[in-house]
Amino acid sequence: MSAAEPAIMLAQKGLDVHTDRLYDEGVVLYQANQWLQALDKFQQVLDLYRQMGNHSMVAVGSEYIGVINQFLGDYSEALQHHENSLAL
């Protein structure tokens, strides 16, 4: 193990914790019907999980974004996110 690897592992763990916290915040906002705020959180989460290569959580985030867009009446955007979720 190189000297840089522990620092990289700590940085990754910090990103995981940060992303999971944003996800949890998005779920709370979703459950409170705060659609726009939840959408913002899930979009951030989606980008971070993509960077991390966590395909299962990208699918979950896409599904939440799809449902929120459906509630907001943006059906084409909702469909796109539902299809992306299923493709993963």
Phi, psi and omega in degrees: 000129179282167181296333182279337185299317177299322179294321178295318179296319177295319179296318179296317179297320177297320178294319178301313182297315179299314182294317178297323178294317177298320178300312180300319178296320178298319179297316179299315179295320177299313181294336178268009180061028176267073193300312184293320179292320178295318179301316178300314180298314183291329175293320176297315181299316181301314179299316181292316179295326175297314179300324182278347182076023181270087187294325181294321179283334172297319178296317180296314179299319178297322180295315177301315180298320178298314180295317180298315178298326176297314177300325181278355177087008178264080189290326179292319177294319178299314181298318180301315181289324176296317179295319177299319180297315181292328181291337181276000000 
